[in-house]
Amino acid sequence: MAENVWNYGQAFSHLVGTDLTGWSVEATDGHIGKVDKHSHEVGDAYVVVDTGVWIFGKEVLLPASTVARFDLENHTVHLGLTKDQVRGAPEFHTDKHLADPQYREEIAVYYRTGGWFGGGQGPV
């Protein structure tokens, strides 16, 4: 199995316990929204981004591996994704998908092999 998309890299271990809710989220080509929910659990870490009006109020579930870095001073999460890549992410509804293991596996497959990675592994 390819790298676990639900893990942050070791460099992010100092963030465990930090509340990211409300932090700004930046794609590689600009602002996309704010963190609505997040998890730091090993093997199950993610960020839920509320994109607001940018893509008509859509929320997206992004595995931890899509995060490139955190800016602690400016409370910003920087992704290793473009706006188009976030826009193309599978639709997410908290009540329906957050605890659904099948949906989570679909997301993992999308980011690992299917979606925008074109058969490669997910971002670093």
PyMOL commands that set and color helices and strands:
alter all, ss='L'
color gray80, all
select helices_A, chain A and resi 10-15+52-55+64-66+83-87+94-97+101-112
alter helices_A, ss='H'
color red, helices_A
select strands_A, chain A and resi 24-27+30-39+46-50+59-63+67-71+76-79
alter strands_A, ss='S'
color yellow, strands_A
deselect
rebuild
show_as cartoon
